[in-house]
Amino acid sequence: MVDLLQVAQIPPFLVERLSKEFTVHDFVAPSDPEKQLAEIGSSIKGIIAGGIKGPDAALINRLENLEIIASFGVGFDATDVVAAQKRGVIVTNTPEVLTGDVADLAMTLILTLLRRTSEAERFLRDGKWLKGRMDLGTTLRGKRLGILGLGRIGKAVARRAEVFGLQICFHDIAPMGDMTYRSYPSSVELAEASDILLVTCEGGEANRGVVNAEVLEALGPNGFIVNTARGPIIDQDAMVKALLDERIAGAALDVFDGEPAVPAELMGMENVVLTPHIASSTHETRRAMADLVYDNLRAYFDGKAVITPVPPQI
Ligand code: 8YV
């Protein structure tokens, strides 16, 4: 059986399925990685990675017989794709199958943030309703939603958001051709034109800190920020500071820089909605993602073309 190295947590049912046809070596939290690699490193032909945890260049280059990295997630920033592709190692991800659920969560966060439903539930459970009414929320209708990164997920959110009466605008580095939504040439200009700034662009070094203090300043004291992409895209310290100083109105975040750790300051803020990276976490989507990881590996080791290769990054 072909040897695979599992470097990230994936659903147990996927490990079980793969284990029937491959030898899966658990390398998620190795107690002695050097020893384990000395024993099995040369036999490893495939890596199973995750969206948040993937192999770095050192591990990729250490595995001399590595041929494929199958990542459980659409974002592949955790894997050093350049190091892999330089060596001719194929990398696959799980696009499309999670788009709908991620877009649904983005809408959920926007609604929760503006209509204050998390806060409302805390208000009720804490018995505060018995003593008075809760403060008012903000309507979605007529508000401007600025989408930073109008890819598959950004477009899926835009379609949903239109139904709620939001006006869509965006900034993307890729040319968008006949797009009817208004485009802005920079993140700052997009933020200036937005009531809600939604981050749906790719993660990775190129986009680290794209939403910086200047962008948050442009969003302004009535502006909300929502992130379903990757934590490091937002300068987290700048965002916390902007929230503390009331220079932005609120935030809804499914991802964090350094997750699963979340800045303590955010925990106590009523105008902040926090979810533990659950955008693709439905039974149906996780099954579909798992099937795609399996199908990519099976296709590759059967000598066929993989289904969802990550495009060349070099
Ligand atoms: C997953 C994700 O939670 O697809 C992605 O890029 O971030 C999420 O769908 C993650 O990949 C699980 O490893």
Boltz pocket constraint, residues with backbone or C-beta under 6 A from the ligand:
constraints:
  - pocket:
      binder: B
      contacts: [[A, 8], [A, 9], [A, 49], [A, 50], [A, 51], [A, 52], [A, 53], [A, 72], [A, 73], [A, 74], [A, 75], [A, 76], [A, 94], [A, 98], [A, 229], [A, 277], [A, 279], [A, 280]]
      max_distance: 6.0
